Amino acid sequence: MKKDLSLYIHIPFCVHKCKYCDFLSFDNESYGTMLRYVDSVCQEIKLYTPVADKYIVRTIYIGGGTPSILDETLITNILAFIRKTFEVDRFVEITIEANPGTVKYHKLLAYRSIGINRLSIGLQTADDELLKKLGRIHNFDQFVAGYNSARRAGFKNINVDIMSGLPGQDVHSYVDTLTRVMEFEPEHISAYSLTVEEGTPLAEDTALLNMIPNEDTDRQMYALTKKVLAAHDYVRYEFSNYAKDGYECRHNKVYWTGGEYIGFGIGASSFFKGQRFTNIRDINEYITLMEETAEQFVKRQDKLKLYDEVTERMRTDVVTMYIDRRMEEYMFLGLRMTKGVSRKEFERIFNKDIYDVYGEVINKYVDEGFMISDGDSVRLNDRGIDVSNIILSDFLLD
């Protein structure tokens, strides 16, 4: 029986990099570089041919960067190589991220024609002045146009990203964004709080930093998110993710439940064959390696040996996930979901009762009113979610 597998494709190109962004992405790259990079991603996918027959792909996520910056034919090529290399489930979930400033109707039609069935649009805020401060390339009207185009193109599963704690944002403007987004009735909303990352333009901009709401205001926004969205039938199923019934993101749930996935492209992370690893981050080094691999793939018969050689050169931060580490991650990630972790699944995966491993810490936080343990579920309640960083650190094993 084939194992379930998810795939992530990293497209590191943007029209303009936002001030808060610390993702591995670049702006103003030439079309030639983009073309060579996509060819390299396709070759990396092809490299997995010797091991692909043991898996069936259930979800695919094309992220970035701004994937919608690419010509739609390049996205078509990537998906074609995936389908040629792997068996893809008939009911696969395929998501592509899009910036409202790059969403075009003809691209959306092309996406639908090649099987992309989920769109994630990065709005962040409905306030045009805030968008300018963040360095976003779009305004709210462009979001509206792009969203309506997506519906006309046939998308029936759309996520909208929004952010709280932005420079100059107050509770009123944040709730206004929530309300205006809900008027469009997307199936999914991701609501994140701004994190100031070192090395970003935002971290160096004292004026903007001084405009960031204080911690109390940010917590008020966080609390209002659940309240306002719940009133419109959105259910929080993970700390920052809300969905209408039946529209939870299947791909992200793979990450949170310890499923296997492969990331293609520079800096992409994977959990595959019991190891966690990250691809090299240098785009020129990556392209050169993949172009060399393409030549070798034609010449050599021993494709499995070539796969071993190239992946060893390409992978960084390789960690073999022994059982203790896997159990820690299972709890760290699983407790991000509001339904928590399943005792039966824990025992099935690790052949151990969750209480034999974590009984002391679970009982501690249940008694203190931060966790709930009933039936098959062990989960954080609202109080526990508020202090989750502290609680989750107690699930480290000695």
Beta strands, then each sheet from edge to edge (+ up, - down):
strand 1: 3-11
strand 2: 13-14
strand 3: 26-27
strand 4: 55-64
strand 5: 87-98
strand 6: 118-124
strand 7: 158-164
strand 8: 188-193
strand 9: 235-238
strand 10: 241-243
strand 11: 261-264
strand 12: 269-272
strand 13: 275-279
strand 14: 315-320
strand 15: 341-342
strand 16: 371-374
strand 17: 377-380
sheet 1: 9+ 10- 8+ 7+ 6+ 5+ 4+ 1+ 11+
sheet 2: 2+ 3+
sheet 3: 12+ 13- 14+
sheet 4: 15+ 17- 16+
end
